[in-house]
């Protein structure tokens, strides 16, 4: 494994298949049938990729960033090389504005993407899916040509913040073996590069001080450039970063996104339950407003106002009950936002379980006829397959995931409270009560939503 990760062609060998797949997504979306269940673009993107990618967050963190086709094509053009090291840059190599070095832009981009998905029916439109891929690719290329390194990945990518937040829960990490060796080594090759061995970190994350998975894109450049052989890939307990977060590396932008990611999986599930259409029509008739405006308002309330409002109020009650005025409201807000990450992540996982394990079998016939032209390339075009998993089993699995998320959330909240107030401080357990109540109520609501009939992706 060490020799594989040190090989210069390793990342390219993983990126290239994804690039080819998404070139096919663009072509099938633009020129293939517009029946979503018969088109490779919609099936591979929304039933397989978007459902399966969440599982990589849980176990491997930012593994997708290692193989992302969008950053790959932007980086190849920026470097004018596929895997060899060239010091010339094809772009302008500008610095990203200091005022934008946060996750607010990425969060807005993600909210726009999610809202557009429902407003324009990306999931059920091969053509719009192709447009979506082209827009993301164009954005990655333009930012890559204008700004240095992987600026797009760190500050612009609409799912970059989501992946970074969820990767804090992951059971794997890339870290230095000995921090003292990094302190004594003056050249900082992992950050600046080392000749033909490799480039510096593309997101400017110094491994010698890195203590969480948030920004590391697992590009493996530091493994190639470290002359001390001081970089390791480790297996660790789930939620390790969440209970060991360094406050100096936390920001309000990261915490707001963490709370937004609590509400979005729930809202996306509600949008797909059977009664949803009836509710929306009732709101349209009651308000007299067009459906897009009504949905936009409901989306903002469900994705932002409700989770952020409930969390802000819960933290206010926490501070009053804990009786520790020396811990500021802002500090409590920023820290306890991460206690809710397991709830959002496991709900996201539960939401996608039925799609991945209950619907992904339709990829088999589509592979033989990706454009829907009547081909039968592999002899599977006429297969009518059903899922190996019953709906009851999948529902039970969803319930189990929600309960696991609840357990982790309680544990993380307790560890954060101990860190802020001290193990022997009086009042912190009393103050923790409203946080635990919000967690339990949110989990119960998620269970109720998951117990309702869920429509398929298409």
SERO-184635 format. One record per residue (C-alpha): residue in one letter; x, y, z. Coordinates in steps of 0.1 Angstrom, whole numbers, plus 2048, in hexadecimal, padded with zeros to 3 digits. Layout:
BEGIN
AXYZ
...
! end
This chain:
BEGIN
X800800800
X81D818808
X82D8127E6
X80B8177D5
X8058387E6
X8288457DF
X82483D7BA
X81F85D7A6
X80584E790
X7EF8417AC
X7D685E7AD
X7D4860787
X7CC83B786
X7AE84179C
X7A386278D
X7A4856769
X78783C76C
X77185777D
X779870761
X76F857747
X74F84F75A
X74587475C
X74D87A737
X73485E731
X71C86F749
X71E88F735
X71A87E713
X6FC86871E
X6EC885730
X6EE89B711
X6E78826F5
X6D6864706
X6B285D70E
X6A2874727
X69285773A
X6A585975A
X6A4834763
X6B282B741
X6CE84573F
X6F183F74D
X6F5863758
X6D9864771
X6DC84077E
X702841785
X701865793
X6E38657A9
X6DB8417B2
X6FF8337B4
X71884F7B9
X7048677CF
X6F884A7E5
X7198377E8
X7308557EE
X72285A811
X72F83881B
X752843811
X74F861829
X748849846
X766832840
X78084582C
X77886A830
X78187E811
X7888617FB
X7728707E0
X78988E7DE
X7A68767D5
X79386A7B6
X77D8887AE
X77B88C788
X7748B178A
X7938BB79E
X7A78A2789
X7A08B3767
X7A58D5776
X7C68CB785
X7D28BA766
X7CC8DA752
X7DB8F076E
X7FB8DB770
X7FC8D174B
X8048AE757
X7F188E75F
X80788177B
X82B88D775
X8378AB788
X83A8CC776
X8418ED787
X83290276B
X80E90C770
X7F6912754
X7E0929768
X7E494A779
X7EB93B79C
X7DA9567AF
X7D49557D4
X7B094F7DF
X7A296F7F0
X7A796E816
X78397881C
X77795980A
X78D94081C
X77093082E
X753918826
X738932821
X73B9327FB
X73C90B7FA
X71E90A811
X7099217FB
X71490D7DC
X7088ED7ED
X6E78FC7F7
X6E29097D3
X6EA8E67C5
X6D28D57DD
X6B68EE7D6
X6BC8EB7B0
X6BB8C67B2
X6978C87BE
X68C8E67AA
X6998DA788
X6978B478E
X6BC8AC789
X6B6889796
X69D88177B
X6AD89475E
X6CB88674B
X6CE8A7739
X6CF8BD758
X6E78A3768
X6FF8A874B
X6FC8CE74F
X7038CB774
X7228B776E
X72E8D0754
X7288ED76B
X73C8DD787
X7588D476F
X7598F7760
X75A907783
X7768F078E
X78A8F776E
X78591D770
X78E91F794
X7AC90878E
X7B991E772
X7B593E786
X7BF9347A9
X7DB9207B8
X7DA8FA7BF
X7B88EB7C9
X7A790B7D3
X7868FE7C4
X7878DF7DB
X78E8F27FB
X7779107F7
X75F90D7DA
X7558E87D4
X7308E57DD
X7358C37EE
X7588CA7FC
X74B8D881D
X7338BB820
X74F8A181B
X7668B4832
X74C8B584E
X74289084B
X766885848
X76B88F86D
X757870875
X76C85985E
X77F83A86B
X79F842857
X7B785F856
X7D786B847
X7F0879861
X81487E868
X82586387D
X83C879891
X83489F895
X8578A58A3
X86689A882
X8508B4870
X85B8CF888
X87F8C8882
X87C8C585D
X8808E884E
X8788E2829
X8538D982E
X8538C580D
X82F8B8815
X8238DC813
X83A8EA7F8
X8428CB7E3
X8638B87DC
X8708B97B8
X86489C7A3
X8578897C1
X83789D7C4
X8258BE7C8
X81E8D07E9
X7FC8CA7F9
X7E28D77E0
X7CB8E57FB
X7E88F4810
X7E28DD82E
X8038D8842
X8038B384D
X81A8BB86A
X7FD8CE87B
X7DF8BC86C
X7C98AD887
X7A98A6875
X79C89B853
X7898BA84A
X7A08C882E
X7B68AB824
X7AC89F801
X7C087E804
X7D48877E4
X7F28757F3
X80B8907E7
X81889380A
X82086E80B
X8348727EB
X8478927F6
X84F88A81A
X87488181B
X87187583F
X85785A837
X84286A852
X81E867844
X80784B84D
X7E4840845
X7D3835865
X7B3823870
X7A383388E
X7818338A1
X763842891
X75D86789A
X78186B8A6
X78488E898
X7638998A6
X76D8928CA
X79189F8C6
X78B8BF8B2
X7A48DB8B7
X7918FB8BE
X7AB9108AD
X7A390088C
X77D90488E
X76992087F
X74692C87F
X74392485A
X74B8FF861
X7328FD87E
X71690D86A
X71B8F484E
X71B8D8868
X6F88E3874
X6EC8E8850
X6F68C4849
X6E08B9866
X6C18C7855
X6C88C0831
X6C789A832
X6A689B845
X6978B582C
X6A38A180E
X69288281C
X671895823
X6718A17FF
X67187D7F4
X65586F80A
X6338687FA
X61F88580B
X6388A0800
X6278A97DF
X6058AD7F0
X6148C480B
X6258DA7F1
X6058DD7DC
X5F28E77FC
X60C902803
X60A90F7E0
X5E49127E2
X5E6922804
X60093B7FB
X5F79427D7
X61C9427CE
X62D92E7B2
X63A90C7BC
X6609157B7
X65C9327D0
X64991D7E9
X6649027E7
X68091B7EA
X67092980A
X66A906818
X68E8FC80F
X69D91A821
X688914840
X6908EE841
X6B58F0838
X6BE91084B
X6A5920862
X699901874
X6BA8EF87B
X6CE90F882
X6B291E897
X6AD8FF8AC
X6D28FB8B1
X6D891F8BA
X6BB91E8D3
X6C88FD8E2
X6EA90C8E7
X6DB92A8F8
X6C9914911
X6E88FF915
X6FC91E91F
X6E1929938
X6DE907949
X70490094A
X70A92195C
X72D92694D
X72E949940
X754946938
X74B92F91B
X73D947901
X71E9408EC
X7339418CC
X74B9278DA
X72E9108E4
X71D9148C2
X73D90C8AF
X7468ED8C4
X7248DD8C8
X71C8DF8A4
X7338C189E
X71F8AC8B7
X7038AC89D
X7198A0881
X71287B888
X6ED881886
X6EF892864
X708879856
X6F585A861
X6D4869855
X6E5870834
X6F084C834
X6CE83F83D
X6BE854822
X6D5845807
X6D2821813
X6B281B801
X6BE82C7E1
X6E08197E0
X6D47F77EB
X6B07F97DF
X6B48097BC
X6D88067B0
X6D17E579F
X6C37F9781
X6E7802778
X6EC7DE76B
X6D57E174C
X6DF806747
X7047FC744
X6FB7E8725
X6E7806716
X6F5826726
X6E583D70C
X6C482B70B
X6C88246E6
X6BE8006E7
X6E27F26EA
X6EB7D26FD
X7117D5702
X7147BC71E
X6F47A771A
X6E37B7738
X6CD7D1728
X6AD7BE72C
X6B27B2750
X6977BB769
X6A97B978A
X69B7BE7AD
X6AE7C87CC
X6BE7AD7E2
X6B17C1800
X68C7C280B
X67D7E3814
X6787D8838
X69D7CF83B
X6A77F182D
X690803844
X69E7F1862
X6C17F9856
X6B781E854
X6A981E877
X6C980D883
X6DF828873
X6CB843884
X6CF8338A6
X6F583089F
X6F6855896
X6E485D8B6
X6FC84A8CB
X71B85A8BC
X70B87D8BE
X7058788E4
X72886C8E9
X7388898D5
X7228A38E7
X72D895909
X7528968FF
X74F8BA8F2
X73E8C5913
X75A8B5927
X7748C7912
X7638E9916
X7598E793B
X7718CD94A
X7688AA956
X7618B697A
X74F8D6971
X72C8D9980
X70F8E196A
X71C8D5948
X7078B5949
X6E98CA952
X6F18E1935
X6F58C491E
X6D18BA922
X6C28D1908
X6DC8C58EE
X6D38A18F5
X6AE8A98F3
X6B28B98D1
X6C689B8C5
X6AC8828D0
X68F8968C2
X6A289A8A1
X6A887489F
X68486C8A7
X67988388B
X691873873
X68385187C
X66085D876
X66A86B854
X67C84B84A
X65E836854
X649847839
X64783A815
X667847803
X66584D7DE
X68083F7C7
X69A8567B8
X688854796
! end
